[in-house]
Amino acid sequence: MSSAPAPKGPASYFPSIEKKYGRPVSEWFAVIRSSPLSGHMELVAWLKGEYGMGHGHANALVAAVRAEDGRR
């Protein structure tokens, strides 16, 4: 029996983000996209300050959104 490979990169954080903060990742993506901020570290700092998110979780979400949106 073969199992799916474990997610790598930012997606590896998604299960723990959903469990710890009680929202699906899709909602966090919408929150990030609705922010007037645009810089990676600005968004990370905002998630940390506004939502009490840890640095690794905030960084993973921002990186994933920016990759999905074609930004670096």
PyMOL Python script that loads the backbone (N, CA, C, O; Angstrom):
from pymol import cmd

cmd.read_pdbstr("""\
ATOM      1  N   MET A   1       0.844  -1.175   0.000  1.00  0.00           N
ATOM      2  CA  MET A   1       0.000   0.000   0.000  1.00  0.00           C
ATOM      3  C   MET A   1       0.890   1.238   0.000  1.00  0.00           C
ATOM      4  O   MET A   1       1.779   1.359   0.843  1.00  0.00           O
ATOM      5  N   SER A   2       0.666   2.137  -0.914  1.00  0.00           N
ATOM      6  CA  SER A   2       1.473   3.338  -1.060  1.00  0.00           C
ATOM      7  C   SER A   2       0.708   4.537  -0.520  1.00  0.00           C
ATOM      8  O   SER A   2      -0.468   4.721  -0.835  1.00  0.00           O
ATOM      9  N   SER A   3       1.362   5.343   0.282  1.00  0.00           N
ATOM     10  CA  SER A   3       0.718   6.562   0.773  1.00  0.00           C
ATOM     11  C   SER A   3       1.252   7.751  -0.013  1.00  0.00           C
ATOM     12  O   SER A   3       2.326   7.689  -0.610  1.00  0.00           O
ATOM     13  N   ALA A   4       0.488   8.826  -0.001  1.00  0.00           N
ATOM     14  CA  ALA A   4       0.897  10.033  -0.708  1.00  0.00           C
ATOM     15  C   ALA A   4       2.147  10.594  -0.041  1.00  0.00           C
ATOM     16  O   ALA A   4       2.294  10.494   1.177  1.00  0.00           O
ATOM     17  N   PRO A   5       3.045  11.178  -0.817  1.00  0.00           N
ATOM     18  CA  PRO A   5       4.236  11.763  -0.213  1.00  0.00           C
ATOM     19  C   PRO A   5       3.872  12.933   0.701  1.00  0.00           C
ATOM     20  O   PRO A   5       2.908  13.656   0.449  1.00  0.00           O
ATOM     21  N   ALA A   6       4.639  13.103   1.741  1.00  0.00           N
ATOM     22  CA  ALA A   6       4.391  14.210   2.669  1.00  0.00           C
ATOM     23  C   ALA A   6       4.618  15.530   1.942  1.00  0.00           C
ATOM     24  O   ALA A   6       5.522  15.641   1.114  1.00  0.00           O
ATOM     25  N   PRO A   7       3.794  16.530   2.255  1.00  0.00           N
ATOM     26  CA  PRO A   7       3.991  17.837   1.614  1.00  0.00           C
ATOM     27  C   PRO A   7       5.349  18.411   1.993  1.00  0.00           C
ATOM     28  O   PRO A   7       5.864  18.161   3.082  1.00  0.00           O
ATOM     29  N   LYS A   8       5.910  19.173   1.090  1.00  0.00           N
ATOM     30  CA  LYS A   8       7.195  19.816   1.324  1.00  0.00           C
ATOM     31  C   LYS A   8       7.012  21.332   1.265  1.00  0.00           C
ATOM     32  O   LYS A   8       5.991  21.820   0.779  1.00  0.00           O
ATOM     33  N   GLY A   9       7.977  22.053   1.748  1.00  0.00           N
ATOM     34  CA  GLY A   9       7.940  23.503   1.708  1.00  0.00           C
ATOM     35  C   GLY A   9       6.839  24.055   2.589  1.00  0.00           C
ATOM     36  O   GLY A   9       6.476  23.432   3.586  1.00  0.00           O
ATOM     37  N   PRO A  10       6.297  25.222   2.238  1.00  0.00           N
ATOM     38  CA  PRO A  10       5.279  25.848   3.074  1.00  0.00           C
ATOM     39  C   PRO A  10       4.080  24.951   3.373  1.00  0.00           C
ATOM     40  O   PRO A  10       3.513  25.022   4.463  1.00  0.00           O
ATOM     41  N   ALA A  11       3.693  24.117   2.427  1.00  0.00           N
ATOM     42  CA  ALA A  11       2.511  23.260   2.632  1.00  0.00           C
ATOM     43  C   ALA A  11       2.697  22.283   3.790  1.00  0.00           C
ATOM     44  O   ALA A  11       1.711  21.794   4.343  1.00  0.00           O
ATOM     45  N   SER A  12       3.936  21.991   4.163  1.00  0.00           N
ATOM     46  CA  SER A  12       4.157  21.070   5.286  1.00  0.00           C
ATOM     47  C   SER A  12       3.662  21.666   6.598  1.00  0.00           C
ATOM     48  O   SER A  12       3.422  20.930   7.555  1.00  0.00           O
ATOM     49  N   TYR A  13       3.506  22.972   6.658  1.00  0.00           N
ATOM     50  CA  TYR A  13       3.014  23.644   7.854  1.00  0.00           C
ATOM     51  C   TYR A  13       1.483  23.701   7.925  1.00  0.00           C
ATOM     52  O   TYR A  13       0.931  23.943   8.999  1.00  0.00           O
ATOM     53  N   PHE A  14       0.801  23.487   6.818  1.00  0.00           N
ATOM     54  CA  PHE A  14      -0.642  23.726   6.760  1.00  0.00           C
ATOM     55  C   PHE A  14      -1.459  22.949   7.788  1.00  0.00           C
ATOM     56  O   PHE A  14      -2.329  23.543   8.425  1.00  0.00           O
ATOM     57  N   PRO A  15      -1.224  21.651   7.980  1.00  0.00           N
ATOM     58  CA  PRO A  15      -2.030  20.939   8.983  1.00  0.00           C
ATOM     59  C   PRO A  15      -1.899  21.531  10.389  1.00  0.00           C
ATOM     60  O   PRO A  15      -2.893  21.654  11.105  1.00  0.00           O
ATOM     61  N   SER A  16      -0.687  21.894  10.782  1.00  0.00           N
ATOM     62  CA  SER A  16      -0.516  22.452  12.122  1.00  0.00           C
ATOM     63  C   SER A  16      -1.083  23.871  12.213  1.00  0.00           C
ATOM     64  O   SER A  16      -1.556  24.274  13.275  1.00  0.00           O
ATOM     65  N   ILE A  17      -1.044  24.628  11.122  1.00  0.00           N
ATOM     66  CA  ILE A  17      -1.645  25.972  11.109  1.00  0.00           C
ATOM     67  C   ILE A  17      -3.147  25.859  11.317  1.00  0.00           C
ATOM     68  O   ILE A  17      -3.721  26.578  12.134  1.00  0.00           O
ATOM     69  N   GLU A  18      -3.780  24.960  10.580  1.00  0.00           N
ATOM     70  CA  GLU A  18      -5.232  24.790  10.713  1.00  0.00           C
ATOM     71  C   GLU A  18      -5.607  24.339  12.125  1.00  0.00           C
ATOM     72  O   GLU A  18      -6.590  24.817  12.691  1.00  0.00           O
ATOM     73  N   LYS A  19      -4.838  23.435  12.680  1.00  0.00           N
ATOM     74  CA  LYS A  19      -5.126  22.930  14.022  1.00  0.00           C
ATOM     75  C   LYS A  19      -4.919  24.020  15.079  1.00  0.00           C
ATOM     76  O   LYS A  19      -5.762  24.201  15.958  1.00  0.00           O
ATOM     77  N   LYS A  20      -3.818  24.733  14.997  1.00  0.00           N
ATOM     78  CA  LYS A  20      -3.477  25.719  16.025  1.00  0.00           C
ATOM     79  C   LYS A  20      -4.358  26.963  15.972  1.00  0.00           C
ATOM     80  O   LYS A  20      -4.734  27.492  17.018  1.00  0.00           O
ATOM     81  N   TYR A  21      -4.692  27.438  14.781  1.00  0.00           N
ATOM     82  CA  TYR A  21      -5.402  28.715  14.662  1.00  0.00           C
ATOM     83  C   TYR A  21      -6.879  28.560  14.295  1.00  0.00           C
ATOM     84  O   TYR A  21      -7.603  29.552  14.213  1.00  0.00           O
ATOM     85  N   GLY A  22      -7.325  27.329  14.076  1.00  0.00           N
ATOM     86  CA  GLY A  22      -8.750  27.060  13.911  1.00  0.00           C
ATOM     87  C   GLY A  22      -9.403  27.551  12.636  1.00  0.00           C
ATOM     88  O   GLY A  22     -10.625  27.684  12.580  1.00  0.00           O
ATOM     89  N   ARG A  23      -8.623  27.819  11.627  1.00  0.00           N
ATOM     90  CA  ARG A  23      -9.165  28.253  10.331  1.00  0.00           C
ATOM     91  C   ARG A  23      -8.501  27.438   9.233  1.00  0.00           C
ATOM     92  O   ARG A  23      -7.328  27.083   9.349  1.00  0.00           O
ATOM     93  N   PRO A  24      -9.233  27.138   8.173  1.00  0.00           N
ATOM     94  CA  PRO A  24      -8.595  26.453   7.047  1.00  0.00           C
ATOM     95  C   PRO A  24      -7.599  27.387   6.351  1.00  0.00           C
ATOM     96  O   PRO A  24      -7.738  28.609   6.397  1.00  0.00           O
ATOM     97  N   VAL A  25      -6.624  26.804   5.727  1.00  0.00           N
ATOM     98  CA  VAL A  25      -5.599  27.578   5.030  1.00  0.00           C
ATOM     99  C   VAL A  25      -6.228  28.491   3.987  1.00  0.00           C
ATOM    100  O   VAL A  25      -5.749  29.606   3.779  1.00  0.00           O
ATOM    101  N   SER A  26      -7.284  28.043   3.332  1.00  0.00           N
ATOM    102  CA  SER A  26      -7.942  28.889   2.317  1.00  0.00           C
ATOM    103  C   SER A  26      -8.419  30.211   2.923  1.00  0.00           C
ATOM    104  O   SER A  26      -8.369  31.246   2.258  1.00  0.00           O
ATOM    105  N   GLU A  27      -8.879  30.188   4.170  1.00  0.00           N
ATOM    106  CA  GLU A  27      -9.291  31.433   4.835  1.00  0.00           C
ATOM    107  C   GLU A  27      -8.085  32.319   5.111  1.00  0.00           C
ATOM    108  O   GLU A  27      -8.155  33.536   4.941  1.00  0.00           O
ATOM    109  N   TRP A  28      -6.977  31.712   5.538  1.00  0.00           N
ATOM    110  CA  TRP A  28      -5.771  32.506   5.777  1.00  0.00           C
ATOM    111  C   TRP A  28      -5.275  33.142   4.482  1.00  0.00           C
ATOM    112  O   TRP A  28      -4.809  34.281   4.477  1.00  0.00           O
ATOM    113  N   PHE A  29      -5.379  32.396   3.389  1.00  0.00           N
ATOM    114  CA  PHE A  29      -4.991  32.964   2.092  1.00  0.00           C
ATOM    115  C   PHE A  29      -5.851  34.196   1.786  1.00  0.00           C
ATOM    116  O   PHE A  29      -5.330  35.211   1.324  1.00  0.00           O
ATOM    117  N   ALA A  30      -7.139  34.117   2.034  1.00  0.00           N
ATOM    118  CA  ALA A  30      -8.042  35.248   1.785  1.00  0.00           C
ATOM    119  C   ALA A  30      -7.702  36.428   2.689  1.00  0.00           C
ATOM    120  O   ALA A  30      -7.738  37.578   2.249  1.00  0.00           O
ATOM    121  N   VAL A  31      -7.372  36.152   3.947  1.00  0.00           N
ATOM    122  CA  VAL A  31      -6.983  37.206   4.889  1.00  0.00           C
ATOM    123  C   VAL A  31      -5.740  37.922   4.362  1.00  0.00           C
ATOM    124  O   VAL A  31      -5.682  39.152   4.351  1.00  0.00           O
ATOM    125  N   ILE A  32      -4.759  37.154   3.933  1.00  0.00           N
ATOM    126  CA  ILE A  32      -3.517  37.746   3.419  1.00  0.00           C
ATOM    127  C   ILE A  32      -3.789  38.562   2.169  1.00  0.00           C
ATOM    128  O   ILE A  32      -3.272  39.670   2.026  1.00  0.00           O
ATOM    129  N   ARG A  33      -4.586  38.032   1.273  1.00  0.00           N
ATOM    130  CA  ARG A  33      -4.883  38.756   0.023  1.00  0.00           C
ATOM    131  C   ARG A  33      -5.707  40.013   0.263  1.00  0.00           C
ATOM    132  O   ARG A  33      -5.665  40.939  -0.547  1.00  0.00           O
ATOM    133  N   SER A  34      -6.450  40.062   1.352  1.00  0.00           N
ATOM    134  CA  SER A  34      -7.265  41.249   1.639  1.00  0.00           C
ATOM    135  C   SER A  34      -6.464  42.351   2.327  1.00  0.00           C
ATOM    136  O   SER A  34      -6.947  43.475   2.463  1.00  0.00           O
ATOM    137  N   SER A  35      -5.256  42.040   2.757  1.00  0.00           N
ATOM    138  CA  SER A  35      -4.424  43.031   3.432  1.00  0.00           C
ATOM    139  C   SER A  35      -3.936  44.079   2.442  1.00  0.00           C
ATOM    140  O   SER A  35      -3.635  43.755   1.293  1.00  0.00           O
ATOM    141  N   PRO A  36      -3.856  45.332   2.877  1.00  0.00           N
ATOM    142  CA  PRO A  36      -3.290  46.360   2.003  1.00  0.00           C
ATOM    143  C   PRO A  36      -1.766  46.265   1.903  1.00  0.00           C
ATOM    144  O   PRO A  36      -1.154  46.944   1.078  1.00  0.00           O
ATOM    145  N   LEU A  37      -1.162  45.435   2.731  1.00  0.00           N
ATOM    146  CA  LEU A  37       0.290  45.274   2.705  1.00  0.00           C
ATOM    147  C   LEU A  37       0.694  44.398   1.530  1.00  0.00           C
ATOM    148  O   LEU A  37      -0.104  43.592   1.050  1.00  0.00           O
ATOM    149  N   SER A  38       1.930  44.552   1.063  1.00  0.00           N
ATOM    150  CA  SER A  38       2.356  43.748  -0.078  1.00  0.00           C
ATOM    151  C   SER A  38       3.703  43.067   0.124  1.00  0.00           C
ATOM    152  O   SER A  38       3.966  42.038  -0.498  1.00  0.00           O
ATOM    153  N   GLY A  39       4.550  43.609   0.969  1.00  0.00           N
ATOM    154  CA  GLY A  39       5.870  43.021   1.170  1.00  0.00           C
ATOM    155  C   GLY A  39       5.792  41.738   1.987  1.00  0.00           C
ATOM    156  O   GLY A  39       4.964  41.614   2.890  1.00  0.00           O
ATOM    157  N   HIS A  40       6.650  40.799   1.666  1.00  0.00           N
ATOM    158  CA  HIS A  40       6.652  39.509   2.358  1.00  0.00           C
ATOM    159  C   HIS A  40       6.784  39.694   3.871  1.00  0.00           C
ATOM    160  O   HIS A  40       5.937  39.223   4.630  1.00  0.00           O
ATOM    161  N   MET A  41       7.830  40.371   4.304  1.00  0.00           N
ATOM    162  CA  MET A  41       8.059  40.509   5.740  1.00  0.00           C
ATOM    163  C   MET A  41       7.036  41.417   6.406  1.00  0.00           C
ATOM    164  O   MET A  41       6.747  41.248   7.591  1.00  0.00           O
ATOM    165  N   GLU A  42       6.483  42.377   5.670  1.00  0.00           N
ATOM    166  CA  GLU A  42       5.387  43.193   6.202  1.00  0.00           C
ATOM    167  C   GLU A  42       4.194  42.308   6.540  1.00  0.00           C
ATOM    168  O   GLU A  42       3.597  42.431   7.609  1.00  0.00           O
ATOM    169  N   LEU A  43       3.859  41.423   5.622  1.00  0.00           N
ATOM    170  CA  LEU A  43       2.729  40.525   5.832  1.00  0.00           C
ATOM    171  C   LEU A  43       2.996  39.547   6.970  1.00  0.00           C
ATOM    172  O   LEU A  43       2.099  39.261   7.763  1.00  0.00           O
ATOM    173  N   VAL A  44       4.214  39.033   7.057  1.00  0.00           N
ATOM    174  CA  VAL A  44       4.574  38.126   8.149  1.00  0.00           C
ATOM    175  C   VAL A  44       4.413  38.848   9.484  1.00  0.00           C
ATOM    176  O   VAL A  44       3.795  38.316  10.406  1.00  0.00           O
ATOM    177  N   ALA A  45       4.962  40.049   9.593  1.00  0.00           N
ATOM    178  CA  ALA A  45       4.865  40.823  10.839  1.00  0.00           C
ATOM    179  C   ALA A  45       3.407  41.125  11.181  1.00  0.00           C
ATOM    180  O   ALA A  45       3.021  41.084  12.349  1.00  0.00           O
ATOM    181  N   TRP A  46       2.610  41.423  10.181  1.00  0.00           N
ATOM    182  CA  TRP A  46       1.194  41.717  10.388  1.00  0.00           C
ATOM    183  C   TRP A  46       0.452  40.497  10.933  1.00  0.00           C
ATOM    184  O   TRP A  46      -0.320  40.621  11.884  1.00  0.00           O
ATOM    185  N   LEU A  47       0.674  39.322  10.344  1.00  0.00           N
ATOM    186  CA  LEU A  47       0.028  38.107  10.839  1.00  0.00           C
ATOM    187  C   LEU A  47       0.453  37.805  12.271  1.00  0.00           C
ATOM    188  O   LEU A  47      -0.362  37.377  13.088  1.00  0.00           O
ATOM    189  N   LYS A  48       1.714  38.026  12.570  1.00  0.00           N
ATOM    190  CA  LYS A  48       2.217  37.789  13.914  1.00  0.00           C
ATOM    191  C   LYS A  48       1.567  38.750  14.911  1.00  0.00           C
ATOM    192  O   LYS A  48       1.128  38.328  15.981  1.00  0.00           O
ATOM    193  N   GLY A  49       1.504  40.024  14.570  1.00  0.00           N
ATOM    194  CA  GLY A  49       0.948  41.031  15.475  1.00  0.00           C
ATOM    195  C   GLY A  49      -0.566  40.991  15.586  1.00  0.00           C
ATOM    196  O   GLY A  49      -1.119  41.090  16.681  1.00  0.00           O
ATOM    197  N   GLU A  50      -1.225  40.846  14.462  1.00  0.00           N
ATOM    198  CA  GLU A  50      -2.692  40.909  14.419  1.00  0.00           C
ATOM    199  C   GLU A  50      -3.351  39.611  14.864  1.00  0.00           C
ATOM    200  O   GLU A  50      -4.416  39.637  15.481  1.00  0.00           O
ATOM    201  N   TYR A  51      -2.732  38.484  14.558  1.00  0.00           N
ATOM    202  CA  TYR A  51      -3.365  37.191  14.818  1.00  0.00           C
ATOM    203  C   TYR A  51      -2.579  36.310  15.784  1.00  0.00           C
ATOM    204  O   TYR A  51      -2.988  35.181  16.052  1.00  0.00           O
ATOM    205  N   GLY A  52      -1.464  36.801  16.309  1.00  0.00           N
ATOM    206  CA  GLY A  52      -0.675  36.039  17.257  1.00  0.00           C
ATOM    207  C   GLY A  52      -0.032  34.801  16.654  1.00  0.00           C
ATOM    208  O   GLY A  52       0.232  33.825  17.356  1.00  0.00           O
ATOM    209  N   MET A  53       0.211  34.842  15.384  1.00  0.00           N
ATOM    210  CA  MET A  53       0.761  33.700  14.671  1.00  0.00           C
ATOM    211  C   MET A  53       2.271  33.623  14.884  1.00  0.00           C
ATOM    212  O   MET A  53       2.940  34.652  14.981  1.00  0.00           O
ATOM    213  N   GLY A  54       2.803  32.415  14.955  1.00  0.00           N
ATOM    214  CA  GLY A  54       4.242  32.236  15.045  1.00  0.00           C
ATOM    215  C   GLY A  54       4.914  32.592  13.734  1.00  0.00           C
ATOM    216  O   GLY A  54       4.282  32.586  12.677  1.00  0.00           O
ATOM    217  N   HIS A  55       6.203  32.901  13.808  1.00  0.00           N
ATOM    218  CA  HIS A  55       6.928  33.338  12.620  1.00  0.00           C
ATOM    219  C   HIS A  55       6.918  32.289  11.507  1.00  0.00           C
ATOM    220  O   HIS A  55       6.669  32.623  10.349  1.00  0.00           O
ATOM    221  N   GLY A  56       7.184  31.039  11.840  1.00  0.00           N
ATOM    222  CA  GLY A  56       7.235  29.988  10.824  1.00  0.00           C
ATOM    223  C   GLY A  56       5.907  29.798  10.118  1.00  0.00           C
ATOM    224  O   GLY A  56       5.861  29.629   8.900  1.00  0.00           O
ATOM    225  N   HIS A  57       4.814  29.827  10.893  1.00  0.00           N
ATOM    226  CA  HIS A  57       3.483  29.665  10.298  1.00  0.00           C
ATOM    227  C   HIS A  57       3.141  30.853   9.402  1.00  0.00           C
ATOM    228  O   HIS A  57       2.662  30.677   8.282  1.00  0.00           O
ATOM    229  N   ALA A  58       3.390  32.063   9.901  1.00  0.00           N
ATOM    230  CA  ALA A  58       3.101  33.261   9.106  1.00  0.00           C
ATOM    231  C   ALA A  58       3.937  33.268   7.826  1.00  0.00           C
ATOM    232  O   ALA A  58       3.426  33.570   6.747  1.00  0.00           O
ATOM    233  N   ASN A  59       5.202  32.939   7.947  1.00  0.00           N
ATOM    234  CA  ASN A  59       6.093  32.918   6.792  1.00  0.00           C
ATOM    235  C   ASN A  59       5.634  31.891   5.759  1.00  0.00           C
ATOM    236  O   ASN A  59       5.647  32.166   4.559  1.00  0.00           O
ATOM    237  N   ALA A  60       5.231  30.714   6.221  1.00  0.00           N
ATOM    238  CA  ALA A  60       4.772  29.663   5.304  1.00  0.00           C
ATOM    239  C   ALA A  60       3.532  30.106   4.540  1.00  0.00           C
ATOM    240  O   ALA A  60       3.442  29.890   3.331  1.00  0.00           O
ATOM    241  N   LEU A  61       2.576  30.722   5.226  1.00  0.00           N
ATOM    242  CA  LEU A  61       1.350  31.181   4.565  1.00  0.00           C
ATOM    243  C   LEU A  61       1.651  32.258   3.530  1.00  0.00           C
ATOM    244  O   LEU A  61       1.164  32.197   2.401  1.00  0.00           O
ATOM    245  N   VAL A  62       2.454  33.240   3.918  1.00  0.00           N
ATOM    246  CA  VAL A  62       2.781  34.330   2.986  1.00  0.00           C
ATOM    247  C   VAL A  62       3.542  33.789   1.780  1.00  0.00           C
ATOM    248  O   VAL A  62       3.258  34.172   0.645  1.00  0.00           O
ATOM    249  N   ALA A  63       4.498  32.909   2.016  1.00  0.00           N
ATOM    250  CA  ALA A  63       5.259  32.328   0.904  1.00  0.00           C
ATOM    251  C   ALA A  63       4.347  31.567  -0.049  1.00  0.00           C
ATOM    252  O   ALA A  63       4.500  31.662  -1.267  1.00  0.00           O
ATOM    253  N   ALA A  64       3.403  30.817   0.499  1.00  0.00           N
ATOM    254  CA  ALA A  64       2.491  30.038  -0.343  1.00  0.00           C
ATOM    255  C   ALA A  64       1.582  30.944  -1.165  1.00  0.00           C
ATOM    256  O   ALA A  64       1.365  30.695  -2.351  1.00  0.00           O
ATOM    257  N   VAL A  65       1.056  31.983  -0.549  1.00  0.00           N
ATOM    258  CA  VAL A  65       0.174  32.917  -1.272  1.00  0.00           C
ATOM    259  C   VAL A  65       0.960  33.604  -2.371  1.00  0.00           C
ATOM    260  O   VAL A  65       0.487  33.703  -3.503  1.00  0.00           O
ATOM    261  N   ARG A  66       2.146  34.077  -2.054  1.00  0.00           N
ATOM    262  CA  ARG A  66       2.938  34.798  -3.055  1.00  0.00           C
ATOM    263  C   ARG A  66       3.334  33.875  -4.207  1.00  0.00           C
ATOM    264  O   ARG A  66       3.358  34.307  -5.359  1.00  0.00           O
ATOM    265  N   ALA A  67       3.641  32.619  -3.914  1.00  0.00           N
ATOM    266  CA  ALA A  67       3.968  31.663  -4.974  1.00  0.00           C
ATOM    267  C   ALA A  67       2.756  31.383  -5.850  1.00  0.00           C
ATOM    268  O   ALA A  67       2.861  31.315  -7.074  1.00  0.00           O
ATOM    269  N   GLU A  68       1.599  31.222  -5.203  1.00  0.00           N
ATOM    270  CA  GLU A  68       0.364  30.957  -5.942  1.00  0.00           C
ATOM    271  C   GLU A  68      -0.011  32.137  -6.833  1.00  0.00           C
ATOM    272  O   GLU A  68      -0.551  31.961  -7.925  1.00  0.00           O
ATOM    273  N   ASP A  69       0.283  33.338  -6.351  1.00  0.00           N
ATOM    274  CA  ASP A  69      -0.046  34.547  -7.104  1.00  0.00           C
ATOM    275  C   ASP A  69       1.056  34.958  -8.087  1.00  0.00           C
ATOM    276  O   ASP A  69       0.937  35.979  -8.765  1.00  0.00           O
ATOM    277  N   GLY A  70       2.126  34.163  -8.162  1.00  0.00           N
ATOM    278  CA  GLY A  70       3.200  34.449  -9.098  1.00  0.00           C
ATOM    279  C   GLY A  70       4.135  35.552  -8.652  1.00  0.00           C
ATOM    280  O   GLY A  70       4.824  36.156  -9.474  1.00  0.00           O
ATOM    281  N   ARG A  71       4.163  35.822  -7.345  1.00  0.00           N
ATOM    282  CA  ARG A  71       5.087  36.835  -6.801  1.00  0.00           C
ATOM    283  C   ARG A  71       6.154  36.119  -6.000  1.00  0.00           C
ATOM    284  O   ARG A  71       5.943  35.003  -5.526  1.00  0.00           O
ATOM    285  N   ARG A  72       7.279  36.751  -5.852  1.00  0.00           N
ATOM    286  CA  ARG A  72       8.368  36.184  -5.041  1.00  0.00           C
ATOM    287  C   ARG A  72       8.534  36.929  -3.779  1.00  0.00           C
ATOM    288  O   ARG A  72       9.402  36.593  -2.974  1.00  0.00           O
TER     289      ARG A  72
END
""", "prot")
cmd.dss("prot")
cmd.show_as("cartoon", "prot")
cmd.util.cbc("prot")
cmd.orient("prot")
